[in-house]
Amino acid sequence: MKKLTILISLIIALTMVPLGSFANEPVSEKSITVQDCIVKLIYDNENNPQEEANFYGLRHICESFGYDVEWDSGQNYAIVTGGNGKTLTDTDGNNIDALVIRPGAYVIELLDERNGKLDELPAGYEPFIENNRLYVHSSVFEKYFGLKAVID
């Protein structure tokens, strides 16, 4: 009988706790609406469509979230740094000082004060310029800036 009473008390106590209190809720949230999206079809080696890839304007999104973007017209690349106390991270969670993104390149350069390293992009996901804007795949924003695209 004592076990049954404890079990019933535990069930009642758990049902009184709001379910959302155990979730990892974001500290802050900001969203922007991006109407400038380019969708590319990615093909396999036999020219069969495999998936759709969404590309967004680098400057618009980065600057909307407080990152700094500079364009080096002589070297033809964009360099993104953390502005306003923003932090860039690599895939291992290490802080980095800057990302160098070159149109047509299959790598993104990750720079910090000690060294640099390259992060390879899958074929078909290389950045490109259209209408004087540099577009990058949505995975770049999630991977280095912690931004996730929500497509309605």
C-alpha positions in Angstrom: 0.0 0.0 0.0 2.9 2.3 0.9 4.4 1.8 -2.6 1.1 2.5 -4.3 0.7 5.8 -2.3 4.3 6.9 -3.3 3.7 6.0 -6.9 0.4 8.0 -7.0 2.0 10.9 -5.3 4.9 10.9 -7.8 2.5 10.8 -10.8 0.5 13.7 -9.4 3.6 15.7 -8.7 5.0 15.1 -12.3 1.7 16.1 -13.9 1.8 19.4 -12.0 5.2 20.4 -13.5 4.9 22.3 -16.8 6.3 20.2 -19.6 8.3 23.1 -21.1 10.3 23.7 -17.9 12.7 20.9 -18.9 13.4 22.1 -22.4 16.5 24.0 -23.4 15.0 27.3 -24.3 17.1 29.9 -26.2 18.5 32.7 -24.1 17.4 35.2 -26.8 15.8 35.0 -30.2 15.9 37.2 -33.2 14.6 36.5 -36.6 14.6 38.2 -40.0 12.6 37.7 -43.1 14.8 37.0 -46.1 13.0 37.2 -49.5 16.2 37.0 -51.5 16.8 33.2 -51.7 18.2 31.3 -54.6 17.3 27.6 -54.8 19.7 25.4 -56.8 19.1 21.8 -57.8 22.1 19.6 -56.9 22.7 16.8 -59.4 24.5 13.5 -59.0 27.2 12.2 -61.4 24.6 10.8 -63.7 22.8 14.2 -64.0 19.9 13.1 -61.8 18.5 15.8 -59.4 19.4 14.9 -55.8 18.2 17.8 -53.7 17.4 21.4 -53.5 19.9 23.8 -51.9 19.0 27.2 -50.5 21.5 30.0 -50.9 21.1 33.4 -49.1 22.9 36.7 -49.4 25.9 36.7 -47.0 26.0 40.4 -46.2 22.3 40.9 -45.5 22.0 38.0 -43.1 25.4 38.5 -41.3 24.9 42.3 -40.8 21.3 41.7 -39.7 22.7 39.6 -36.8 25.5 42.0 -35.9 28.5 40.4 -37.8 30.8 42.6 -39.9 31.3 41.8 -43.6 34.1 43.3 -45.8 34.6 42.7 -49.5 38.2 42.7 -50.8 37.7 43.5 -54.5 41.4 43.0 -55.3 41.4 39.5 -54.0 37.7 38.8 -54.8 36.6 37.5 -51.4 34.4 38.4 -48.4 35.8 38.3 -44.9 33.3 38.0 -42.0 34.2 38.9 -38.4 32.3 39.0 -35.2 31.0 42.5 -34.6 29.4 43.8 -31.4 30.8 41.0 -29.3 29.6 38.3 -31.7 31.6 35.0 -31.8 32.4 32.8 -34.8 33.1 29.2 -34.1 34.5 26.3 -36.2 32.9 22.8 -36.4 34.7 21.8 -33.2 33.3 24.7 -31.2 36.6 26.6 -31.2 36.4 30.4 -31.5 37.8 31.8 -34.7 38.5 35.4 -35.7 37.3 35.4 -39.3 35.8 33.5 -42.2 37.1 34.1 -45.7 34.6 33.2 -48.3 35.5 33.1 -52.0 33.0 32.8 -54.8 33.4 29.5 -56.7 35.7 28.0 -54.0 34.9 24.6 -52.4 36.5 25.6 -49.1 35.9 28.3 -46.5 39.0 29.6 -44.7 38.8 29.8 -40.9 41.3 32.2 -39.4 42.4 32.9 -35.9 45.4 34.7 -34.5 47.5 31.6 -34.4 46.7 29.8 -37.7 44.1 29.1 -40.4 42.4 26.0 -41.6 40.1 25.0 -44.4 36.6 23.6 -44.2 35.5 21.8 -47.4 32.1 22.4 -48.9 30.2 19.6 -50.7 30.2 19.8 -54.5 27.4 22.1 -55.7 27.4 24.1 -52.4 30.2 26.6 -53.4 29.4 30.3 -52.9 28.6 32.3 -56.0 27.9 35.9 -57.0 24.7 37.0 -58.7 23.5 40.6 -59.1 26.6 41.8 -57.2 25.7 39.7 -54.2 27.6 36.9 -52.7 25.4 33.9 -51.9 26.3 31.0 -49.6 24.5 27.8 -48.7 22.2 27.9 -45.7 24.5 25.4 -43.9 27.2 28.0 -43.6 24.9 30.2 -41.4 24.0 27.3 -39.1 27.6 25.9 -38.9 29.5 29.1 -38.1 26.9 31.6 -36.9 24.4 29.3 -35.1 21.6 30.6 -37.3 19.0 28.2 -38.6 16.8 28.8 -41.6 13.1 28.3 -41.2 11.4 28.1 -44.5 7.6 28.8 -44.7 
